[in-house]
Amino acid sequence: MLFVEYPTCTTCMRARKWLEAQGAAFTARHIKLERPSYEELKAWHRRSGLPLRRLFNTSGTLYREMHLSDKLAAMSEEEQLRLLATDGMLVKRPILVTDKAVCFGFDEARWHDALSGQV
């Protein structure tokens, strides 16, 4: 299982503690130092079942500085995925990648389902 985080993010810290409390074995990856690739994002997006816009960290400084709320609608999925791959800070976090599911953002119920293979 892969846990992609920004270690100083409070939501990521809460998610990590939750995973540890569940006794989950995982590999942690720092999203800024080892950003997700285009190929990973494309596969994760498909497996997550989420609309592509939900993969963006809309509360992040970079998202606002780039005025992406105004630009995303005019971009193709390919362009959006390539943009996400340029900087980990654009990507919604934390991310949980299991054999059965990919979860963007921490939602305890969804993560519980992902761990139990119910997603």
C-alpha positions as CSV (number, residue, x, y, z in Angstrom):
1,M,0.0,0.0,0.0
2,L,1.2,3.5,-0.9
3,F,0.6,6.6,1.2
4,V,1.4,9.8,-0.6
5,E,1.7,12.8,1.8
6,Y,3.0,16.2,2.5
7,P,4.4,15.6,6.0
8,T,3.5,19.0,7.4
9,C,-0.1,18.9,6.2
10,T,-2.4,18.5,9.2
11,T,-4.8,16.3,7.2
12,C,-1.9,14.1,6.1
13,M,-0.7,13.8,9.7
14,R,-4.2,12.8,10.8
15,A,-4.4,10.2,8.0
16,R,-1.0,8.8,8.8
17,K,-2.0,8.4,12.5
18,W,-5.2,6.7,11.4
19,L,-3.4,4.3,9.2
20,E,-1.0,3.5,12.0
21,A,-3.8,2.9,14.4
22,Q,-5.4,0.5,11.9
23,G,-2.1,-1.5,11.9
24,A,-1.7,-0.9,8.1
25,A,1.6,-1.5,6.5
26,F,2.4,1.2,4.0
27,T,5.2,2.9,2.1
28,A,5.1,6.7,2.6
29,R,6.1,9.0,-0.2
30,H,6.6,12.8,0.1
31,I,4.5,14.4,-2.6
32,K,6.7,17.4,-3.2
33,L,10.0,15.5,-3.3
34,E,8.7,12.6,-5.3
35,R,5.7,13.9,-7.2
36,P,3.3,11.5,-8.9
37,S,4.1,11.0,-12.6
38,Y,1.7,11.5,-15.4
39,E,1.3,7.7,-15.8
40,E,0.6,7.2,-12.1
41,L,-1.9,10.1,-12.0
42,K,-3.7,8.7,-15.1
43,A,-4.0,5.3,-13.6
44,W,-5.0,6.6,-10.1
45,H,-7.6,8.8,-11.7
46,R,-9.2,5.9,-13.6
47,R,-9.1,3.7,-10.5
48,S,-10.5,6.3,-8.1
49,G,-13.7,6.9,-10.1
50,L,-13.5,10.6,-9.2
51,P,-14.0,13.5,-11.7
52,L,-10.5,14.8,-12.7
53,R,-11.1,18.2,-11.0
54,R,-11.3,16.4,-7.6
55,L,-7.6,15.4,-8.0
56,F,-6.6,19.1,-7.7
57,N,-5.6,20.7,-4.4
58,T,-8.0,23.5,-4.8
59,S,-7.1,25.0,-1.4
60,G,-3.4,25.2,-2.2
61,T,-1.5,28.4,-2.8
62,L,-0.2,27.2,-6.2
63,Y,-3.7,26.4,-7.5
64,R,-4.9,29.9,-6.6
65,E,-1.7,31.6,-7.9
66,M,-2.2,29.9,-11.3
67,H,-5.9,30.8,-11.4
68,L,-6.8,27.2,-12.2
69,S,-10.4,27.5,-11.2
70,D,-10.8,29.7,-14.3
71,K,-8.6,27.6,-16.6
72,L,-9.5,23.9,-15.9
73,A,-12.8,23.8,-17.8
74,A,-11.0,24.8,-21.0
75,M,-8.3,22.2,-20.6
76,S,-8.5,18.6,-21.9
77,E,-8.1,15.7,-19.5
78,E,-4.6,15.1,-20.9
79,E,-3.6,18.7,-20.3
80,Q,-4.9,18.6,-16.7
81,L,-3.1,15.3,-15.9
82,R,0.1,16.7,-17.4
83,L,-0.3,19.9,-15.3
84,L,-0.9,17.8,-12.2
85,A,2.3,15.9,-12.9
86,T,4.4,19.1,-12.9
87,D,4.1,19.8,-9.2
88,G,3.0,17.6,-6.3
89,M,1.5,20.7,-4.6
90,L,-1.2,20.8,-7.2
91,V,-2.4,17.3,-6.3
92,K,-5.1,16.7,-3.6
93,R,-3.5,14.9,-0.6
94,P,-3.1,12.6,1.1
95,I,-3.5,9.8,-1.4
96,L,-4.0,6.1,-0.4
97,V,-3.2,3.6,-3.1
98,T,-4.2,0.0,-2.4
99,D,-4.7,-3.1,-4.6
100,K,-8.4,-2.3,-4.7
101,A,-8.8,1.4,-4.5
102,V,-7.2,4.9,-4.8
103,C,-8.4,7.6,-2.4
104,F,-7.6,11.3,-2.8
105,G,-8.1,13.3,0.4
106,F,-8.7,11.8,3.8
107,D,-12.2,10.4,4.3
108,E,-12.1,7.9,7.1
109,A,-15.1,5.8,5.9
110,R,-13.7,5.6,2.4
111,W,-10.2,4.7,3.6
112,H,-11.7,2.0,5.9
113,D,-13.5,0.5,2.9
114,A,-10.3,0.7,0.8
115,L,-8.3,-1.1,3.5
116,S,-11.0,-3.8,3.8
117,G,-11.2,-4.2,0.0
118,Q,-14.8,-3.1,-0.2
119,V,-14.3,-0.2,-2.7
